[in-house]
Amino acid sequence: MKNAVVLQPRVRQDVQTRTDKILRELGNPEPPLKLDEVRELLRLDRGYFTGDTDGLLQAVVSKLRRGGKQIIQRPMLLLDAIRKFDLRALYLPDRKHILIDDSIPKAKHRWLEAHEIGHDLLPWHHDMLLGDDNLTPTPSTHDKMEAEANYAAGCLLFVGDRFSGECLQSRASIANAQLLQKRYGNTMTTTLWRMIEYAGETHPIVGAIGQHPGDPSEGPSFRHLILSLAFHQRFAAPEPDALMAAIRGYCRLNGRGPLGCGELVLRDRASQRHAFDFETFWNGYDSLTLGIHRCELALVTPR
């Protein structure tokens, strides 16, 4: 499990400036955003590959030619990148072409497509995506690029400042994420993630996406820990196993929908104790946990 990369305000503003320009050129549309209109504006094509079948994937790469010339100097690097980073979609800058793994559930295609559009909008990503040996990204650089593309995707799918304004008008909660999910046409997971990013700019919030608390199987408890900017500035990431044990303490361990809520105490970087209000929801695929800072707890001194 990797903690989600926390982008600094300067980077976020740069990304948002680029996505705001696209939304203005589209006439500041009402949600849900139509991605086919975005692709038409940017002159992007979309296709599909099957990532679990090497032969079909290699056939896709072999067709990536322009005027009979291979546009990727070493196409096997593309195959290697798909396997190494377990890519579910990719963007080919020279072809202005997005490829999506069609073995992924359709409900996730919308986010994958918007993520690859994000790579197109960020020109400093392009050279890294061309399979050049000298520019092949390190894992840390790759993670930062993915976080930037995710942020761009969120800016588009949640229609710029519109979603952030709605988040800031009400308290962050799973119930409000469900309402906003329907309005913006995105998944519950991406809506909650985006809510944490916006509502958590000035207020410490932590989120977790992972297995059902009642799942006895071994393996990572969470696929992602999401730290808001304000949380990251004051707190270290919670230890995953300890966090899951605490979540199990307030959750019912079967069924779907709301699984429970409770108060958890987390320590900041100065070891001061803080109370957080936590709640967990099972959407049929993942458990979604939201923890919101309530107050700093008084220091208890022994008598």
HELIX and SHEET records of a PDB file:
HELIX    1   1 PRO A    9  GLU A   25  1                                  17    
HELIX    2   2 LEU A   35  LEU A   42  1                                   8    
HELIX    3   3 ASP A   54  SER A   62  1                                   9    
HELIX    4   4 PRO A   75  LYS A   84  1                                  10    
HELIX    5   5 PRO A   93  ARG A   95  5                                   3    
HELIX    6   6 LYS A  106  LYS A  108  5                                   3    
HELIX    7   7 HIS A  109  LEU A  121  1                                  13    
HELIX    8   8 PRO A  123  HIS A  125  5                                   3    
HELIX    9   9 ASP A  127  LEU A  129  5                                   3    
HELIX   10  10 ASP A  133  LEU A  135  5                                   3    
HELIX   11  11 PRO A  139  LEU A  157  1                                  19    
HELIX   12  12 ASP A  161  GLN A  169  1                                   9    
HELIX   13  13 ILE A  174  TYR A  184  1                                  11    
HELIX   14  14 MET A  188  ALA A  199  1                                  12    
HELIX   15  15 LEU A  229  ARG A  234  1                                   6    
HELIX   16  16 PRO A  240  TYR A  250  1                                  11    
SHEET    1   A 6 LYS A   2  ASN A   3  0                                        
SHEET    2   A 6 PHE A 222  LEU A 227  1                                        
SHEET    3   A 6 ILE A 205  GLY A 210 -1                                        
SHEET    4   A 6 SER A 287  GLU A 296 -1                                        
SHEET    5   A 6 ARG A 273  TRP A 282 -1                                        
SHEET    6   A 6 GLY A 257  ARG A 267 -1                                        
SHEET    1   B 3 ASP A  45  PHE A  49  0                                        
SHEET    2   B 3 HIS A  97  ASP A 101  1                                        
SHEET    3   B 3 ALA A  89  LEU A  92 -1                                        
SHEET    1   C 2 ARG A  65  ARG A  66  0                                        
SHEET    2   C 2 LYS A  69  GLN A  70 -1                                        
END                                                                             
